[in-house]
Amino acid sequence: MFRYLLLAYEREKLELFLKRFDLRCDEDIEYALVYEENEEIKASACISGNIVKCIAIDKSLQGNNFSATLLTQIADKLRELNVNEYFIFTKPCNVKIFESLGLYLLCLTKDVALFENTKLNYENYKFELAKHYKRAKKIGSIVMNLNPMSKGHLYLIQKALKHCEILHIFILSEDLSMFNTKARLEIVRNELKDYKNIIIHESKNYIISKATFPTYFLKDNADVNEIYSRLDITLFATKIAPILGINMRFFGTEPKDKITKDYNQKAKEILKEFKIKFYEISRARINKKVISASRIRKIILNDKDYLNNKELKSLCANSTYEYLKNNLITKN
């Protein structure tokens, strides 16, 4: 019998089942579908946002197309939730199984296989990107969150333009920030509207957020940041860069955060494999302090009169400050 677990009460039951397959029960699981016989879990598949995870099937059910039935059940739930595009991160040894189920292998590294439910979604994204292809010898790219856009971001963009003829800027599409995707896009488009050689894109689901990268199938001693970095950079280099002819990617230096610093180092190594030049640009400073979007958010959170805060004005890009004057920021 298929049913959805009441996670508040039955999580431990799922944890014990997954442990048999060397899988962990991630905290962000929203729905856990299980198949039971005599109240014993024999199969599972879980949902977190648009990610399907923790797929496990007992040996007694393998070999009779049960995996297709399980995936159909979980796909029905996703449609009910209005999620029509979903992804599965799994071990490379499972590639043939998921390909046989009609899933599209989007990216493969030595540690992770990333599948999408259909190739059509990526083909649509590829079609939209291709509309913005422009021939040039030096075509650069930057991936940004812009939460919110600071003068430091603008400095990085202006420095990058000195090295390339065309610059593609990808804005992370996930709404996990104080400023949602719509707001961040509005700000950056207003700020850069006079630059004819800059093209702005949404990342959609094809640049992976560290916040949503699942780790349930990785070993406890795995270097999660290294594995995530390799997948994200490989996905960019194989599925985005070739469409636009991108042969350069720019990064801001990270003097304090080790995770970001390690990501930049990994990017340097991997991009070289794909003949994409790596550029690291020193971050802009005011009074010897790095201009930080996190500092802007902190001022907004802690100063009720933040619009008259002189430090805020000195840090914000002009369009960010204009946006703040005209919009109420939800402080969550």
C-alpha positions in Angstrom: 0.0 0.0 0.0 1.3 3.5 -0.9 0.8 6.3 1.6 2.5 9.5 2.7 4.1 9.4 6.2 3.2 11.9 8.9 6.8 13.1 9.2 6.3 14.7 12.6 5.6 11.3 14.1 7.1 8.7 11.6 10.4 10.2 10.5 12.4 7.7 12.6 10.7 4.9 10.8 11.8 6.3 7.4 15.3 7.0 8.8 15.7 3.3 9.8 14.6 2.2 6.3 16.9 4.5 4.4 19.9 3.6 6.6 19.7 0.1 5.0 20.7 1.7 1.7 23.3 4.1 3.2 21.0 7.0 2.7 20.1 9.8 5.1 16.7 11.4 5.8 17.3 15.1 5.1 15.7 17.6 7.4 14.1 19.6 4.5 11.9 16.7 3.3 8.3 18.0 2.9 6.6 14.8 1.7 7.7 11.2 2.1 5.9 8.6 0.0 6.3 5.0 1.1 5.1 1.6 0.0 4.4 -0.8 2.9 3.6 -4.4 3.3 2.4 -5.5 6.8 3.2 -2.0 8.0 6.9 -2.4 7.0 8.4 0.1 4.6 9.5 -1.6 1.4 10.1 1.5 -0.8 10.3 5.3 -0.5 10.6 8.5 -2.5 10.6 12.0 -0.9 10.0 15.6 -2.1 11.8 18.8 -1.1 10.7 21.7 -3.3 11.3 20.5 -6.9 13.8 17.8 -5.8 12.9 14.2 -5.5 15.2 12.4 -3.1 15.7 9.4 -0.9 14.5 6.9 -3.5 15.0 3.4 -2.1 13.4 0.0 -3.1 13.7 -3.2 -1.2 15.2 -6.2 -3.1 11.9 -8.1 -3.0 10.3 -5.4 -5.2 13.2 -4.9 -7.6 13.0 -6.2 -11.2 9.3 -6.0 -11.7 9.1 -2.4 -12.9 8.2 -1.2 -9.4 10.6 1.8 -9.7 8.4 3.1 -12.6 5.3 2.8 -10.4 7.0 4.6 -7.5 8.1 7.4 -9.7 4.6 7.7 -11.3 3.1 8.1 -7.8 5.6 10.8 -6.8 5.1 12.6 -10.1 1.3 12.7 -9.5 2.0 14.4 -6.1 4.3 16.9 -7.7 1.6 17.8 -10.3 -0.8 18.2 -7.4 1.6 20.7 -5.9 1.9 22.5 -9.3 5.6 21.3 -9.7 6.0 20.2 -13.3 9.8 20.4 -13.4 11.7 18.3 -11.0 15.2 17.0 -10.4 16.9 13.9 -8.9 20.4 13.9 -7.5 21.8 10.4 -7.1 24.9 8.2 -7.2 26.6 7.7 -10.6 26.0 3.9 -10.2 22.2 4.6 -10.6 22.5 6.3 -14.1 21.2 3.3 -16.1 18.3 2.8 -13.8 17.0 6.3 -14.1 17.7 6.6 -17.8 15.6 3.4 -18.2 12.7 5.3 -16.5 12.8 8.0 -19.2 14.6 10.7 -17.1 17.1 13.0 -18.7 20.7 13.0 -17.5 21.5 16.6 -17.2 25.0 16.4 -15.7 27.4 13.7 -14.5 30.5 14.0 -12.4 32.5 11.3 -10.5 30.3 11.8 -7.4 26.9 12.9 -8.6 24.4 12.2 -11.4 21.8 15.0 -11.9 18.6 14.0 -13.7 15.6 16.1 -14.8 12.1 14.7 -15.4 12.2 15.7 -19.1 14.7 17.0 -21.6 12.1 19.5 -22.8 12.6 21.9 -19.9 16.3 22.3 -20.6 15.7 22.5 -24.4 13.3 25.5 -23.7 15.9 27.2 -21.6 18.6 26.5 -24.2 16.3 28.0 -26.9 15.8 31.2 -24.8 19.6 31.5 -24.2 20.4 31.1 -27.8 18.3 34.1 -28.7 20.9 36.2 -27.0 24.0 34.7 -28.7 26.3 37.4 -30.1 29.5 36.6 -32.0 32.7 37.9 -30.3 36.1 36.7 -29.5 35.9 37.5 -25.8 32.6 36.6 -24.2 32.4 36.8 -20.4 30.0 35.7 -17.7 29.3 36.3 -14.0 26.9 34.4 -11.8 25.3 36.6 -9.1 22.7 36.5 -6.3 22.5 40.3 -5.8 20.8 40.2 -2.4 20.7 43.2 -3.0 22.9 44.8 -5.7 25.7 46.8 -4.1 28.4 49.1 -5.4 30.7 46.1 -5.0 28.7 44.1 -7.6 28.8 47.1 -9.9 32.5 47.4 -9.5 33.0 43.7 -10.4 30.8 44.1 -13.5 32.7 47.2 -14.7 36.1 45.5 -14.1 34.9 42.4 -16.0 33.9 44.5 -19.0 37.5 45.7 -19.4 38.4 42.1 -20.3 35.5 41.1 -22.6 33.4 42.4 -25.5 30.1 40.9 -24.2 29.2 40.1 -20.7 26.4 37.6 -19.7 25.1 38.0 -16.1 23.2 35.2 -14.6 21.0 36.0 -11.6 20.2 33.1 -9.3 16.4 32.4 -9.6 15.7 30.8 -6.2 13.7 32.9 -3.8 15.7 32.2 -0.7 16.8 35.8 -0.2 15.5 39.0 1.5 15.0 40.4 -2.0 13.0 38.0 -4.2 13.9 37.1 -7.8 11.6 39.7 -9.3 13.1 42.5 -7.2 16.7 41.5 -7.9 16.0 41.4 -11.6 14.3 44.8 -11.6 17.2 46.4 -9.7 19.9 45.0 -11.9 18.1 45.8 -15.1 17.5 49.3 -14.1 21.1 49.7 -13.0 22.6 48.3 -16.2 20.1 49.5 -18.8 22.6 51.8 -20.5 25.2 49.0 -21.0 24.6 47.7 -24.6 27.1 44.8 -24.2 25.6 43.3 -21.1 22.9 40.6 -21.3 21.0 39.6 -18.1 19.6 36.1 -17.7 17.7 34.2 -15.0 19.5 31.0 -13.9 16.3 29.1 -13.7 17.2 25.6 -12.3 20.5 25.3 -14.3 22.8 26.9 -11.8 22.7 25.0 -8.6 22.2 26.7 -5.2 24.4 25.4 -2.4 21.3 25.9 -0.1 19.3 23.2 -2.0 22.1 20.8 -3.0 21.1 17.5 -1.4 23.6 15.4 0.5 21.4 12.4 1.5 23.3 10.0 -0.7 26.9 11.1 0.1 29.1 9.4 2.6 29.5 11.0 6.0 33.1 11.8 5.4 32.5 13.2 1.9 33.7 16.7 1.0 30.3 18.2 0.3 31.6 21.6 -0.9 34.0 20.0 -3.3 31.3 17.7 -4.7 28.8 20.5 -5.0 31.3 22.9 -6.6 32.3 20.3 -9.3 28.7 19.6 -10.2 27.7 23.3 -10.4 30.7 24.4 -12.4 30.5 21.4 -14.8 26.8 22.0 -15.4 27.6 25.6 -16.3 30.5 24.7 -18.5 28.6 22.0 -20.4 25.0 23.2 -20.6 25.2 27.0 -20.6 28.6 28.3 -21.8 28.6 26.6 -25.2 25.2 28.0 -26.2 26.4 31.6 -25.7 30.0 31.0 -26.7 31.2 32.0 -23.2 34.9 31.6 -22.9 35.5 33.6 -19.7 34.0 33.6 -16.2 34.6 36.2 -13.5 34.6 35.8 -9.8 35.0 38.2 -6.9 37.8 37.4 -4.4 36.6 36.1 -1.0 39.0 37.2 1.8 37.0 35.7 4.7 34.6 32.9 3.7 36.5 29.6 3.2 33.6 27.9 1.4 33.5 30.6 -1.3 37.3 30.7 -1.5 37.4 27.0 -2.0 34.6 27.2 -4.7 36.7 29.8 -6.6 39.7 27.5 -6.5 37.7 24.5 -7.7 36.2 26.7 -10.5 39.7 27.7 -11.6 40.6 24.0 -12.0 37.4 22.8 -13.7 36.9 25.7 -16.1 40.4 25.1 -17.4 39.3 21.6 -18.5 36.6 23.2 -20.6 38.9 25.9 -22.0 37.0 28.7 -20.2 39.3 31.4 -18.7 39.0 32.0 -15.0 39.3 35.6 -13.7 39.3 36.6 -10.1 38.8 40.3 -9.3 39.6 41.9 -6.0 36.4 43.1 -4.3 35.7 46.8 -3.9 36.3 48.5 -0.6 35.2 51.6 1.3 37.5 52.8 4.1 39.4 49.5 3.7 36.3 47.4 4.3 34.9 45.1 1.6 31.6 46.3 0.2 29.1 43.6 1.3 25.5 42.9 0.5 25.2 41.2 3.9 26.1 44.5 5.5 23.2 46.2 3.6 20.8 43.5 4.8 22.0 43.9 8.4 21.4 47.7 8.3 17.9 47.1 6.9 17.1 44.6 9.6 18.5 46.7 12.5 17.9 50.4 11.6 14.2 51.4 11.4 15.3 54.6 9.6 17.6 52.8 7.2 16.7 55.0 4.2 18.6 57.9 6.0 21.5 55.7 7.0 24.6 57.2 5.4 26.5 53.8 5.4 23.6 52.2 3.5 23.6 54.9 0.9 27.4 54.5 0.4 27.0 50.7 -0.1 24.0 50.4 -2.3 23.9 50.6 -6.1 21.7 53.6 -7.1 18.9 51.3 -8.4 18.9 49.4 -5.1 18.5 52.6 -3.1 15.7 53.7 -5.4 14.0 50.4 -5.0 14.2 50.6 -1.2 12.6 54.1 -1.3 9.6 52.7 -3.3 9.1 49.3 -1.8 8.6 47.8 1.7 11.2 45.1 2.5 9.9 42.0 4.3 12.5 41.4 7.1 12.5 37.7 7.3 
